[in-house]
């Protein structure tokens, strides 16, 4: 692949339910989860996976190391908790 | 594709969300890789720029003077001190650029890193 494949883009909407997301992560086998309130959002810290997830009402930022299996697991878990078109 | 009155119209997904009164949820990823390279971070940035330019000919690629690289809407930046033996490479993209972002992360990871932390 040269990275030029055109893929349909998907859009997501809504606000993330933190409890639902944390429960889903637990179901995925991620158990070391620290949730902190921060301003008008939350920060989820996953020390074992070298990951920080910054959540506000209209946005989520997943910051992790270079391990794609971790990132994809987090992405798919998150997408299950939001609405898509 | 949405119904407006009794007409079907093809509109941008972002516009469709707005029309329906739904707030888009912005999802962004930033993944950090570690590259073993002595010398200034700009040297690593230059290597990445050349690599990306040769592999992604169809994507608009820019190299800024601050050492960051943009490939379409995906951003790559290198940080670290000249004396550090490893430099951090941050690859950042939004959910809409998932395919390109993931491709670039894997590209830099396989071509330039010798060890990931």
N, CA and C atoms of all chains as a GROMACS GRO file, in nm:
protein
  606
    1UNK      N    1   0.084  -0.121   0.000
    1UNK     CA    2   0.000   0.000   0.000
    1UNK      C    3   0.087   0.125   0.000
    2UNK      N    4   0.045   0.228  -0.070
    2UNK     CA    5   0.120   0.353  -0.068
    2UNK      C    6   0.047   0.458   0.014
    3UNK      N    7  -0.055   0.415   0.088
    3UNK     CA    8  -0.127   0.507   0.175
    3UNK      C    9  -0.226   0.594   0.102
    4UNK      N   10  -0.248   0.567  -0.027
    4UNK     CA   11  -0.335   0.656  -0.102
    4UNK      C   12  -0.474   0.597  -0.127
    5UNK      N   13  -0.502   0.484  -0.063
    5UNK     CA   14  -0.632   0.421  -0.084
    5UNK      C   15  -0.742   0.513  -0.029
    6UNK      N   16  -0.845   0.529  -0.108
    6UNK     CA   17  -0.954   0.615  -0.060
    6UNK      C   18  -1.054   0.529   0.018
    7UNK      N   19  -1.074   0.564   0.141
    7UNK     CA   20  -1.166   0.489   0.227
    7UNK      C   21  -1.282   0.581   0.263
    8UNK      N   22  -1.401   0.523   0.278
    8UNK     CA   23  -1.510   0.609   0.322
    8UNK      C   24  -1.480   0.663   0.461
    9UNK      N   25  -1.512   0.790   0.484
    9UNK     CA   26  -1.487   0.848   0.614
    9UNK      C   27  -1.612   0.833   0.700
   10UNK      N   28  -1.591   0.801   0.827
   10UNK     CA   29  -1.708   0.791   0.912
   10UNK      C   30  -1.706   0.903   1.015
   11UNK      N   31  -1.822   0.947   1.052
   11UNK     CA   32  -1.835   1.057   1.147
   11UNK      C   33  -1.905   1.007   1.271
   12UNK      N   34  -1.860   1.054   1.385
   12UNK     CA   35  -1.922   1.009   1.509
   12UNK      C   36  -1.980   1.129   1.582
   13UNK      N   37  -2.081   1.101   1.661
   13UNK     CA   38  -2.144   1.212   1.732
   13UNK      C   39  -2.188   1.167   1.871
   14UNK      N   40  -2.220   1.265   1.952
   14UNK     CA   41  -2.270   1.237   2.086
   14UNK      C   42  -2.162   1.260   2.192
   15UNK      N   43  -2.200   1.238   2.314
   15UNK     CA   44  -2.109   1.254   2.428
   15UNK      C   45  -2.079   1.118   2.486
   16UNK      N   46  -1.955   1.098   2.521
   16UNK     CA   47  -1.914   0.967   2.572
   16UNK      C   48  -1.961   0.948   2.716
   17UNK      N   49  -2.024   0.836   2.739
   17UNK     CA   50  -2.061   0.798   2.875
   17UNK      C   51  -1.940   0.728   2.937
   18UNK      N   52  -1.878   0.799   3.034
   18UNK     CA   53  -1.751   0.750   3.088
   18UNK      C   54  -1.766   0.613   3.155
   19UNK      N   55  -1.877   0.597   3.229
   19UNK     CA   56  -1.894   0.470   3.300
   19UNK      C   57  -1.907   0.353   3.202
   20UNK      N   58  -1.985   0.378   3.095
   20UNK     CA   59  -2.004   0.274   2.992
   20UNK      C   60  -1.870   0.240   2.926
   21UNK      N   61  -1.791   0.344   2.900
   21UNK     CA   62  -1.661   0.324   2.836
   21UNK      C   63  -1.567   0.245   2.927
   22UNK      N   64  -1.563   0.284   3.054
   22UNK     CA   65  -1.475   0.214   3.149
   22UNK      C   66  -1.519   0.067   3.165
   23UNK      N   67  -1.651   0.044   3.170
   23UNK     CA   68  -1.701  -0.094   3.180
   23UNK      C   69  -1.659  -0.175   3.057
   24UNK      N   70  -1.667  -0.110   2.939
   24UNK     CA   71  -1.630  -0.180   2.815
   24UNK      C   72  -1.480  -0.212   2.814
   25UNK      N   73  -1.400  -0.119   2.865
   25UNK     CA   74  -1.256  -0.144   2.872
   25UNK      C   75  -1.228  -0.264   2.962
   26UNK      N   76  -1.299  -0.267   3.074
   26UNK     CA   77  -1.282  -0.378   3.169
   26UNK      C   78  -1.316  -0.511   3.101
   27UNK      N   79  -1.426  -0.509   3.023
   27UNK     CA   80  -1.465  -0.631   2.950
   27UNK      C   81  -1.357  -0.674   2.851
   28UNK      N   82  -1.280  -0.576   2.801
   28UNK     CA   83  -1.172  -0.605   2.707
   28UNK      C   84  -1.046  -0.653   2.778
   29UNK      N   85  -1.053  -0.665   2.909
   29UNK     CA   86  -0.938  -0.715   2.983
   29UNK      C   87  -0.845  -0.606   3.035
   30UNK      N   88  -0.885  -0.479   3.014
   30UNK     CA   89  -0.803  -0.369   3.068
   30UNK      C   90  -0.856  -0.337   3.207
   31UNK      N   91  -0.774  -0.365   3.307
   31UNK     CA   92  -0.828  -0.352   3.443
   31UNK      C   93  -0.762  -0.239   3.522
   32UNK      N   94  -0.642  -0.199   3.478
   32UNK     CA   95  -0.572  -0.092   3.550
   32UNK      C   96  -0.617   0.042   3.492
   33UNK      N   97  -0.729   0.094   3.545
   33UNK     CA   98  -0.790   0.215   3.489
   33UNK      C   99  -0.804   0.321   3.598
   34UNK      N  100  -0.746   0.438   3.574
   34UNK     CA  101  -0.760   0.548   3.671
   34UNK      C  102  -0.835   0.662   3.604
   35UNK      N  103  -0.946   0.702   3.665
   35UNK     CA  104  -1.026   0.810   3.608
   35UNK      C  105  -1.013   0.934   3.696
   36UNK      N  106  -0.981   1.046   3.635
   36UNK     CA  107  -0.968   1.173   3.706
   36UNK      C  108  -1.062   1.275   3.645
   37UNK      N  109  -1.127   1.354   3.729
   37UNK     CA  110  -1.208   1.466   3.677
   37UNK      C  111  -1.111   1.576   3.638
   38UNK      N  112  -1.141   1.645   3.529
   38UNK     CA  113  -1.052   1.753   3.486
   38UNK      C  114  -1.135   1.858   3.413
   39UNK      N  115  -1.154   1.972   3.479
   39UNK     CA  116  -1.232   2.079   3.417
   39UNK      C  117  -1.370   2.030   3.380
   40UNK      N  118  -1.405   2.041   3.252
   40UNK     CA  119  -1.538   1.995   3.210
   40UNK      C  120  -1.529   1.856   3.147
   41UNK      N  121  -1.427   1.783   3.182
   41UNK     CA  122  -1.414   1.648   3.126
   41UNK      C  123  -1.344   1.554   3.221
   42UNK      N  124  -1.287   1.449   3.165
   42UNK     CA  125  -1.217   1.350   3.246
   42UNK      C  126  -1.090   1.307   3.176
   43UNK      N  127  -0.997   1.257   3.256
   43UNK     CA  128  -0.878   1.198   3.198
   43UNK      C  129  -0.871   1.054   3.248
   44UNK      N  130  -0.861   0.962   3.154
   44UNK     CA  131  -0.847   0.821   3.191
   44UNK      C  132  -0.702   0.781   3.167
   45UNK      N  133  -0.642   0.727   3.271
   45UNK     CA  134  -0.502   0.686   3.263
   45UNK      C  135  -0.496   0.533   3.268
   46UNK      N  136  -0.429   0.475   3.170
   46UNK     CA  137  -0.411   0.329   3.168
   46UNK      C  138  -0.261   0.302   3.181
   47UNK      N  139  -0.210   0.296   3.307
   47UNK     CA  140  -0.064   0.286   3.326
   47UNK      C  141  -0.002   0.163   3.258
   48UNK      N  142  -0.073   0.050   3.259
   48UNK     CA  143  -0.016  -0.071   3.199
   48UNK      C  144  -0.003  -0.061   3.048
   49UNK      N  145  -0.086   0.025   2.988
   49UNK     CA  146  -0.084   0.037   2.842
   49UNK      C  147  -0.020   0.168   2.796
   50UNK      N  148   0.044   0.240   2.890
   50UNK     CA  149   0.115   0.362   2.854
   50UNK      C  150   0.022   0.459   2.778
   51UNK      N  151  -0.099   0.476   2.833
   51UNK     CA  152  -0.200   0.552   2.759
   51UNK      C  153  -0.272   0.654   2.846
   52UNK      N  154  -0.299   0.770   2.787
   52UNK     CA  155  -0.384   0.871   2.849
   52UNK      C  156  -0.500   0.900   2.754
   53UNK      N  157  -0.621   0.907   2.806
   53UNK     CA  158  -0.736   0.940   2.722
   53UNK      C  159  -0.802   1.063   2.780
   54UNK      N  160  -0.803   1.170   2.702
   54UNK     CA  161  -0.859   1.296   2.748
   54UNK      C  162  -0.999   1.309   2.689
   55UNK      N  163  -1.100   1.319   2.775
   55UNK     CA  164  -1.238   1.320   2.727
   55UNK      C  165  -1.308   1.449   2.767
   56UNK      N  166  -1.365   1.517   2.669
   56UNK     CA  167  -1.451   1.632   2.696
   56UNK      C  168  -1.586   1.604   2.631
   57UNK      N  169  -1.682   1.695   2.648
   57UNK     CA  170  -1.816   1.660   2.601
   57UNK      C  171  -1.820   1.633   2.451
   58UNK      N  172  -1.742   1.706   2.373
   58UNK     CA  173  -1.747   1.686   2.228
   58UNK      C  174  -1.622   1.629   2.166
   59UNK      N  175  -1.530   1.582   2.250
   59UNK     CA  176  -1.406   1.531   2.191
   59UNK      C  177  -1.337   1.430   2.280
   60UNK      N  178  -1.260   1.344   2.216
   60UNK     CA  179  -1.177   1.246   2.286
   60UNK      C  180  -1.041   1.244   2.220
   61UNK      N  181  -0.937   1.244   2.300
   61UNK     CA  182  -0.801   1.237   2.247
   61UNK      C  183  -0.732   1.118   2.312
   62UNK      N  184  -0.695   1.021   2.229
   62UNK     CA  185  -0.627   0.901   2.279
   62UNK      C  186  -0.478   0.917   2.255
   63UNK      N  187  -0.400   0.923   2.363
   63UNK     CA  188  -0.255   0.940   2.352
   63UNK      C  189  -0.187   0.814   2.403
   64UNK      N  190  -0.118   0.746   2.313
   64UNK     CA  191  -0.057   0.620   2.357
   64UNK      C  192   0.080   0.601   2.295
   65UNK      N  193   0.144   0.491   2.329
   65UNK     CA  194   0.273   0.458   2.271
   65UNK      C  195   0.252   0.408   2.128
   66UNK      N  196   0.352   0.346   2.072
   66UNK     CA  197   0.341   0.307   1.931
   66UNK      C  198   0.274   0.173   1.908
   67UNK      N  199   0.220   0.113   2.014
   67UNK     CA  200   0.161  -0.020   2.000
   67UNK      C  201   0.022  -0.011   1.937
   68UNK      N  202   0.013  -0.054   1.811
   68UNK     CA  203  -0.114  -0.041   1.739
   68UNK      C  204  -0.222  -0.134   1.793
   69UNK      N  205  -0.183  -0.248   1.850
   69UNK     CA  206  -0.288  -0.338   1.902
   69UNK      C  207  -0.362  -0.270   2.017
   70UNK      N  208  -0.287  -0.197   2.101
   70UNK     CA  209  -0.350  -0.125   2.212
   70UNK      C  210  -0.442  -0.016   2.157
   71UNK      N  211  -0.389   0.064   2.064
   71UNK     CA  212  -0.466   0.177   2.012
   71UNK      C  213  -0.594   0.130   1.943
   72UNK      N  214  -0.584   0.023   1.865
   72UNK     CA  215  -0.701  -0.025   1.791
   72UNK      C  216  -0.806  -0.081   1.887
   73UNK      N  217  -0.759  -0.148   1.991
   73UNK     CA  218  -0.853  -0.200   2.092
   73UNK      C  219  -0.928  -0.083   2.158
   74UNK      N  220  -0.854   0.023   2.193
   74UNK     CA  221  -0.916   0.140   2.257
   74UNK      C  222  -1.011   0.210   2.160
   75UNK      N  223  -0.967   0.223   2.034
   75UNK     CA  224  -1.051   0.289   1.932
   75UNK      C  225  -1.184   0.215   1.915
   76UNK      N  226  -1.174   0.083   1.898
   76UNK     CA  227  -1.296   0.006   1.873
   76UNK      C  228  -1.390   0.006   1.994
   77UNK      N  229  -1.330   0.003   2.113
   77UNK     CA  230  -1.412   0.007   2.235
   77UNK      C  231  -1.485   0.141   2.244
   78UNK      N  232  -1.411   0.248   2.212
   78UNK     CA  233  -1.469   0.383   2.217
   78UNK      C  234  -1.582   0.397   2.115
   79UNK      N  235  -1.557   0.348   1.993
   79UNK     CA  236  -1.657   0.363   1.887
   79UNK      C  237  -1.787   0.291   1.920
   80UNK      N  238  -1.774   0.182   1.997
   80UNK     CA  239  -1.895   0.108   2.038
   80UNK      C  240  -1.981   0.192   2.133
   81UNK      N  241  -1.916   0.288   2.201
   81UNK     CA  242  -1.987   0.370   2.300
   81UNK      C  243  -2.040   0.501   2.240
   82UNK      N  244  -2.016   0.524   2.110
   82UNK     CA  245  -2.063   0.648   2.046
   82UNK      C  246  -2.149   0.614   1.924
   83UNK      N  247  -2.221   0.715   1.874
   83UNK     CA  248  -2.304   0.692   1.755
   83UNK      C  249  -2.227   0.733   1.630
   84UNK      N  250  -2.249   0.656   1.522
   84UNK     CA  251  -2.177   0.681   1.398
   84UNK      C  252  -2.272   0.699   1.280
   85UNK      N  253  -2.228   0.778   1.180
   85UNK     CA  254  -2.297   0.774   1.051
   85UNK      C  255  -2.193   0.744   0.944
   86UNK      N  256  -2.656   1.098   0.215
   86UNK     CA  257  -2.779   1.120   0.140
   86UNK      C  258  -2.893   1.148   0.239
   87UNK      N  259  -2.954   1.264   0.230
   87UNK     CA  260  -3.062   1.296   0.325
   87UNK      C  261  -3.188   1.343   0.252
   88UNK      N  262  -3.301   1.328   0.316
   88UNK     CA  263  -3.429   1.378   0.266
   88UNK      C  264  -3.445   1.522   0.314
   89UNK      N  265  -3.468   1.614   0.223
   89UNK     CA  266  -3.499   1.751   0.264
   89UNK      C  267  -3.633   1.785   0.202
   90UNK      N  268  -3.735   1.803   0.283
   90UNK     CA  269  -3.869   1.820   0.228
   90UNK      C  270  -3.902   1.692   0.153
   91UNK      N  271  -3.934   1.703   0.026
   91UNK     CA  272  -3.959   1.581  -0.050
   91UNK      C  273  -3.848   1.554  -0.150
   92UNK      N  274  -3.732   1.614  -0.125
   92UNK     CA  275  -3.619   1.595  -0.217
   92UNK      C  276  -3.506   1.519  -0.148
   93UNK      N  277  -3.439   1.437  -0.227
   93UNK     CA  278  -3.320   1.370  -0.176
   93UNK      C  279  -3.199   1.454  -0.214
   94UNK      N  280  -3.110   1.475  -0.119
   94UNK     CA  281  -2.991   1.554  -0.148
   94UNK      C  282  -2.867   1.485  -0.096
   95UNK      N  283  -2.759   1.500  -0.171
   95UNK     CA  284  -2.632   1.445  -0.126
   95UNK      C  285  -2.555   1.558  -0.059
   96UNK      N  286  -2.532   1.545   0.071
   96UNK     CA  287  -2.458   1.652   0.141
   96UNK      C  288  -2.345   1.593   0.224
   97UNK      N  289  -2.254   1.678   0.265
   97UNK     CA  290  -2.141   1.637   0.348
   97UNK      C  291  -2.192   1.579   0.480
   98UNK      N  292  -2.128   1.468   0.527
   98UNK     CA  293  -2.173   1.410   0.655
   98UNK      C  294  -2.173   1.512   0.768
   99UNK      N  295  -2.071   1.600   0.768
   99UNK     CA  296  -2.060   1.699   0.875
   99UNK      C  297  -2.180   1.794   0.873
  100UNK      N  298  -2.220   1.833   0.750
  100UNK     CA  299  -2.336   1.920   0.733
  100UNK      C  300  -2.464   1.848   0.776
  101UNK      N  301  -2.471   1.719   0.741
  101UNK     CA  302  -2.589   1.639   0.777
  101UNK      C  303  -2.606   1.633   0.929
  102UNK      N  304  -2.496   1.614   0.999
  102UNK     CA  305  -2.501   1.611   1.146
  102UNK      C  306  -2.552   1.743   1.201
  103UNK      N  307  -2.501   1.854   1.143
  103UNK     CA  308  -2.543   1.986   1.189
  103UNK      C  309  -2.691   2.008   1.164
  104UNK      N  310  -2.735   1.967   1.043
  104UNK     CA  311  -2.876   1.984   1.008
  104UNK      C  312  -2.967   1.908   1.104
  105UNK      N  313  -2.919   1.793   1.150
  105UNK     CA  314  -2.999   1.711   1.241
  105UNK      C  315  -2.984   1.758   1.386
  106UNK      N  316  -2.903   1.860   1.407
  106UNK     CA  317  -2.883   1.913   1.542
  106UNK      C  318  -2.798   1.822   1.629
  107UNK      N  319  -2.711   1.741   1.566
  107UNK     CA  320  -2.626   1.650   1.643
  107UNK      C  321  -2.486   1.706   1.652
  108UNK      N  322  -2.426   1.693   1.768
  108UNK     CA  323  -2.291   1.746   1.786
  108UNK      C  324  -2.189   1.640   1.749
  109UNK      N  325  -2.104   1.673   1.654
  109UNK     CA  326  -2.000   1.578   1.614
  109UNK      C  327  -1.906   1.554   1.732
  110UNK      N  328  -1.861   1.431   1.747
  110UNK     CA  329  -1.763   1.399   1.849
  110UNK      C  330  -1.627   1.388   1.780
  111UNK      N  331  -1.534   1.475   1.819
  111UNK     CA  332  -1.402   1.475   1.755
  111UNK      C  333  -1.313   1.374   1.825
  112UNK      N  334  -1.264   1.281   1.747
  112UNK     CA  335  -1.175   1.179   1.803
  112UNK      C  336  -1.037   1.196   1.741
  113UNK      N  337  -0.938   1.205   1.827
  113UNK     CA  338  -0.801   1.226   1.781
  113UNK      C  339  -0.709   1.122   1.845
  114UNK      N  340  -0.608   1.082   1.769
  114UNK     CA  341  -0.509   0.987   1.821
  114UNK      C  342  -0.371   1.052   1.816
  115UNK      N  343  -0.293   1.032   1.920
  115UNK     CA  344  -0.152   1.071   1.912
  115UNK      C  345  -0.072   0.953   1.963
  116UNK      N  346   0.009   0.896   1.876
  116UNK     CA  347   0.093   0.783   1.916
  116UNK      C  348   0.238   0.827   1.916
  117UNK      N  349   0.312   0.781   2.015
  117UNK     CA  350   0.451   0.822   2.029
  117UNK      C  351   0.544   0.704   2.003
  118UNK      N  352   0.641   0.727   1.915
  118UNK     CA  353   0.742   0.626   1.886
  118UNK      C  354   0.877   0.681   1.933
  119UNK      N  355   0.973   0.594   1.953
  119UNK     CA  356   1.107   0.638   1.994
  119UNK      C  357   1.208   0.594   1.890
  120UNK      N  358   1.284   0.689   1.842
  120UNK     CA  359   1.385   0.660   1.740
  120UNK      C  360   1.523   0.681   1.802
  121UNK      N  361   1.609   0.581   1.788
  121UNK     CA  362   1.746   0.596   1.838
  121UNK      C  363   1.828   0.670   1.736
  122UNK      N  364   1.864   0.791   1.770
  122UNK     CA  365   1.940   0.874   1.676
  122UNK      C  366   2.004   0.987   1.757
  123UNK      N  367   2.132   0.997   1.749
  123UNK     CA  368   2.200   1.109   1.817
  123UNK      C  369   2.197   1.230   1.726
  124UNK      N  370   2.219   1.346   1.784
  124UNK     CA  371   2.219   1.467   1.702
  124UNK      C  372   2.088   1.541   1.714
  125UNK      N  373   2.072   1.644   1.636
  125UNK     CA  374   1.953   1.728   1.650
  125UNK      C  375   1.825   1.657   1.604
  126UNK      N  376   1.712   1.690   1.668
  126UNK     CA  377   1.585   1.628   1.628
  126UNK      C  378   1.552   1.654   1.481
  127UNK      N  379   1.604   1.766   1.428
  127UNK     CA  380   1.572   1.799   1.288
  127UNK      C  381   1.628   1.695   1.192
  128UNK      N  382   1.734   1.624   1.236
  128UNK     CA  383   1.791   1.519   1.150
  128UNK      C  384   1.689   1.404   1.135
  129UNK      N  385   1.627   1.366   1.248
  129UNK     CA  386   1.524   1.261   1.245
  129UNK      C  387   1.404   1.309   1.161
  130UNK      N  388   1.367   1.435   1.183
  130UNK     CA  389   1.253   1.491   1.109
  130UNK      C  390   1.280   1.488   0.958
  131UNK      N  391   1.402   1.522   0.922
  131UNK     CA  392   1.440   1.522   0.780
  131UNK      C  393   1.431   1.379   0.723
  132UNK      N  394   1.481   1.280   0.800
  132UNK     CA  395   1.472   1.140   0.756
  132UNK      C  396   1.327   1.099   0.734
  133UNK      N  397   1.240   1.138   0.828
  133UNK     CA  398   1.099   1.102   0.817
  133UNK      C  399   1.037   1.170   0.695
  134UNK      N  400   1.072   1.296   0.677
  134UNK     CA  401   1.018   1.370   0.564
  134UNK      C  402   1.055   1.302   0.431
  135UNK      N  403   1.182   1.262   0.418
  135UNK     CA  404   1.226   1.197   0.294
  135UNK      C  405   1.154   1.062   0.276
  136UNK      N  406   1.139   0.989   0.386
  136UNK     CA  407   1.072   0.859   0.382
  136UNK      C  408   0.927   0.874   0.336
  137UNK      N  409   0.858   0.969   0.400
  137UNK     CA  410   0.716   0.989   0.370
  137UNK      C  411   0.699   1.038   0.225
  138UNK      N  412   0.787   1.128   0.184
  138UNK     CA  413   0.778   1.182   0.047
  138UNK      C  414   0.793   1.071  -0.056
  139UNK      N  415   0.881   0.974  -0.026
  139UNK     CA  416   0.904   0.868  -0.124
  139UNK      C  417   0.791   0.764  -0.123
  140UNK      N  418   0.724   0.749  -0.007
  140UNK     CA  419   0.620   0.644   0.004
  140UNK      C  420   0.479   0.698  -0.021
  141UNK      N  421   0.456   0.824   0.000
  141UNK     CA  422   0.321   0.880  -0.015
  141UNK      C  423   0.324   0.990  -0.120
  142UNK      N  424   0.349   0.954  -0.242
  142UNK     CA  425   0.363   1.055  -0.347
  142UNK      C  426   0.233   1.132  -0.374
  143UNK      N  427   0.121   1.066  -0.345
  143UNK     CA  428  -0.008   1.129  -0.376
  143UNK      C  429  -0.056   1.225  -0.268
  144UNK      N  430   0.012   1.225  -0.154
  144UNK     CA  431  -0.036   1.308  -0.043
  144UNK      C  432   0.044   1.438  -0.036
  145UNK      N  433  -0.024   1.551  -0.015
  145UNK     CA  434   0.051   1.676   0.002
  145UNK      C  435   0.134   1.670   0.131
  146UNK      N  436   0.264   1.678   0.118
  146UNK     CA  437   0.353   1.665   0.233
  146UNK      C  438   0.432   1.794   0.252
  147UNK      N  439   0.432   1.844   0.375
  147UNK     CA  440   0.504   1.969   0.402
  147UNK      C  441   0.597   1.953   0.520
  148UNK      N  442   0.709   2.021   0.509
  148UNK     CA  443   0.808   2.017   0.616
  148UNK      C  444   0.822   2.159   0.669
  149UNK      N  445   0.788   2.182   0.797
  149UNK     CA  446   0.796   2.318   0.852
  149UNK      C  447   0.932   2.341   0.915
  150UNK      N  448   0.964   2.467   0.929
  150UNK     CA  449   1.094   2.503   0.985
  150UNK      C  450   1.107   2.459   1.132
  151UNK      N  451   0.993   2.440   1.201
  151UNK     CA  452   1.001   2.397   1.341
  151UNK      C  453   1.022   2.245   1.353
  152UNK      N  454   1.041   2.178   1.241
  152UNK     CA  455   1.073   2.036   1.244
  152UNK      C  456   0.952   1.945   1.240
  153UNK      N  457   0.832   2.003   1.220
  153UNK     CA  458   0.716   1.916   1.211
  153UNK      C  459   0.681   1.891   1.064
  154UNK      N  460   0.617   1.778   1.043
  154UNK     CA  461   0.584   1.736   0.907
  154UNK      C  462   0.434   1.717   0.900
  155UNK      N  463   0.372   1.766   0.796
  155UNK     CA  464   0.231   1.735   0.777
  155UNK      C  465   0.214   1.659   0.648
  156UNK      N  466   0.137   1.552   0.657
  156UNK     CA  467   0.106   1.470   0.541
  156UNK      C  468  -0.045   1.473   0.529
  157UNK      N  469  -0.096   1.549   0.434
  157UNK     CA  470  -0.238   1.579   0.429
  157UNK      C  471  -0.275   1.636   0.567
  158UNK      N  472  -0.369   1.575   0.641
  158UNK     CA  473  -0.405   1.629   0.772
  158UNK      C  474  -0.339   1.554   0.889
  159UNK      N  475  -0.245   1.468   0.860
  159UNK     CA  476  -0.175   1.396   0.966
  159UNK      C  477  -0.047   1.473   1.002
  160UNK      N  478  -0.025   1.490   1.133
  160UNK     CA  479   0.092   1.567   1.178
  160UNK      C  480   0.196   1.475   1.242
  161UNK      N  481   0.320   1.500   1.208
  161UNK     CA  482   0.430   1.424   1.268
  161UNK      C  483   0.528   1.524   1.326
  162UNK      N  484   0.562   1.510   1.454
  162UNK     CA  485   0.663   1.602   1.508
  162UNK      C  486   0.766   1.524   1.589
  163UNK      N  487   0.886   1.577   1.590
  163UNK     CA  488   0.997   1.511   1.658
  163UNK      C  489   1.041   1.599   1.773
  164UNK      N  490   1.060   1.539   1.890
  164UNK     CA  491   1.110   1.619   2.001
  164UNK      C  492   1.224   1.546   2.071
  165UNK      N  493   1.301   1.621   2.144
  165UNK     CA  494   1.416   1.566   2.216
  165UNK      C  495   1.531   1.664   2.209
  166UNK      N  496   1.628   1.643   2.296
  166UNK     CA  497   1.746   1.729   2.297
  166UNK      C  498   1.854   1.669   2.209
  167UNK      N  499   1.940   1.755   2.161
  167UNK     CA  500   2.048   1.711   2.074
  167UNK      C  501   2.133   1.601   2.140
  168UNK      N  502   2.151   1.611   2.274
  168UNK     CA  503   2.236   1.515   2.346
  168UNK      C  504   2.166   1.382   2.373
  169UNK      N  505   2.033   1.381   2.364
  169UNK     CA  506   1.960   1.257   2.393
  169UNK      C  507   1.989   1.153   2.285
  170UNK      N  508   1.999   1.028   2.331
  170UNK     CA  509   2.025   0.921   2.234
  170UNK      C  510   1.899   0.880   2.159
  171UNK      N  511   1.784   0.905   2.222
  171UNK     CA  512   1.659   0.873   2.152
  171UNK      C  513   1.575   0.999   2.136
  172UNK      N  514   1.500   1.004   2.030
  172UNK     CA  515   1.410   1.116   2.004
  172UNK      C  516   1.267   1.061   2.002
  173UNK      N  517   1.172   1.142   2.048
  173UNK     CA  518   1.032   1.100   2.042
  173UNK      C  519   0.971   1.149   1.912
  174UNK      N  520   0.896   1.061   1.850
  174UNK     CA  521   0.825   1.098   1.727
  174UNK      C  522   0.676   1.086   1.755
  175UNK      N  523   0.606   1.198   1.748
  175UNK     CA  524   0.462   1.198   1.772
  175UNK      C  525   0.387   1.200   1.639
  176UNK      N  526   0.299   1.104   1.622
  176UNK     CA  527   0.216   1.099   1.502
  176UNK      C  528   0.073   1.123   1.547
  177UNK      N  529   0.009   1.225   1.490
  177UNK     CA  530  -0.123   1.264   1.538
  177UNK      C  531  -0.222   1.280   1.424
  178UNK      N  532  -0.342   1.222   1.441
  178UNK     CA  533  -0.441   1.230   1.335
  178UNK      C  534  -0.582   1.220   1.392
  179UNK      N  535  -0.678   1.266   1.313
  179UNK     CA  536  -0.816   1.256   1.359
  179UNK      C  537  -0.879   1.128   1.303
  180UNK      N  538  -0.990   1.090   1.361
  180UNK     CA  539  -1.058   0.965   1.323
  180UNK      C  540  -1.085   0.957   1.172
  181UNK      N  541  -1.114   1.073   1.110
  181UNK     CA  542  -1.142   1.074   0.965
  181UNK      C  543  -1.018   1.038   0.883
  182UNK      N  544  -0.900   1.055   0.942
  182UNK     CA  545  -0.776   1.025   0.871
  182UNK      C  546  -0.713   0.895   0.920
  183UNK      N  547  -0.797   0.808   0.974
  183UNK     CA  548  -0.749   0.684   1.037
  183UNK      C  549  -0.658   0.601   0.946
  184UNK      N  550  -0.697   0.586   0.819
  184UNK     CA  551  -0.622   0.498   0.730
  184UNK      C  552  -0.481   0.553   0.708
  185UNK      N  553  -0.472   0.682   0.674
  185UNK     CA  554  -0.342   0.744   0.649
  185UNK      C  555  -0.260   0.753   0.778
  186UNK      N  556  -0.324   0.790   0.888
  186UNK     CA  557  -0.253   0.804   1.015
  186UNK      C  558  -0.190   0.673   1.060
  187UNK      N  559  -0.269   0.566   1.052
  187UNK     CA  560  -0.221   0.436   1.094
  187UNK      C  561  -0.110   0.388   1.000
  188UNK      N  562  -0.128   0.416   0.870
  188UNK     CA  563  -0.026   0.378   0.771
  188UNK      C  564   0.107   0.447   0.802
  189UNK      N  565   0.102   0.578   0.831
  189UNK     CA  566   0.224   0.654   0.856
  189UNK      C  567   0.292   0.609   0.985
  190UNK      N  568   0.211   0.582   1.087
  190UNK     CA  569   0.267   0.534   1.214
  190UNK      C  570   0.343   0.404   1.191
  191UNK      N  571   0.280   0.312   1.117
  191UNK     CA  572   0.345   0.184   1.090
  191UNK      C  573   0.470   0.201   1.004
  192UNK      N  574   0.462   0.295   0.911
  192UNK     CA  575   0.576   0.322   0.822
  192UNK      C  576   0.698   0.369   0.903
  193UNK      N  577   0.675   0.470   0.986
  193UNK     CA  578   0.785   0.523   1.067
  193UNK      C  579   0.835   0.415   1.163
  194UNK      N  580   0.740   0.340   1.219
  194UNK     CA  581   0.776   0.235   1.315
  194UNK      C  582   0.864   0.128   1.252
  195UNK      N  583   0.828   0.082   1.132
  195UNK     CA  584   0.906  -0.027   1.072
  195UNK      C  585   1.036   0.023   1.012
  196UNK      N  586   1.037   0.145   0.959
  196UNK     CA  587   1.156   0.192   0.889
  196UNK      C  588   1.259   0.258   0.980
  197UNK      N  589   1.214   0.320   1.088
  197UNK     CA  590   1.308   0.403   1.164
  197UNK      C  591   1.334   0.360   1.307
  198UNK      N  592   1.243   0.288   1.368
  198UNK     CA  593   1.267   0.258   1.509
  198UNK      C  594   1.340   0.126   1.524
  199UNK      N  595   1.429   0.123   1.620
  199UNK     CA  596   1.498  -0.002   1.648
  199UNK      C  597   1.443  -0.060   1.777
  200UNK      N  598   1.385   0.027   1.858
  200UNK     CA  599   1.325  -0.020   1.983
  200UNK      C  600   1.209   0.071   2.018
  201UNK      N  601   1.099   0.012   2.060
  201UNK     CA  602   0.988   0.094   2.108
  201UNK      C  603   0.977   0.076   2.257
  202UNK      N  604   0.933   0.179   2.321
  202UNK     CA  605   0.918   0.171   2.467
  202UNK      C  606   0.772   0.154   2.503
   0.00000   0.00000   0.00000
